[in-house]
């Protein structure tokens, strides 16, 4: 074991304590105000409006036709009535929703 210790100590410096006293421990009372401050910071976080804006855009007249088409396709495939290996691609609806939501979201962030 001494060989292993000496091998590693040649690469890693060893720190020694000058005093034999134990280091002072932080009282529990001092740690509590920091925890309370962290909780207050968490409470001040604003509400995420992104999901709300996305849902509004999904229901808008521009994207609602794509959303209805996607939902119809999902129902058909889940019932087993679709073609073999048919999958409903949500990308067109998501692009529509993203294009609608992006300007509204950035306007709110300013």
Residue pairs with C-beta under 8 A, 6 or more apart in sequence:
49 105
49 108
50 101
50 105
53 101
53 104
53 105
53 108
54 97
54 101
56 101
56 104
57 63
57 96
57 97
57 100
57 101
57 104
58 64
58 67
58 93
58 97
59 67
60 100
62 96
62 100
63 93
63 96
63 97
63 100
66 92
66 93
66 96
67 93
69 93
70 88
70 90
70 92
70 93
73 82
73 86
73 88
74 88
76 82
77 86
77 87
77 88
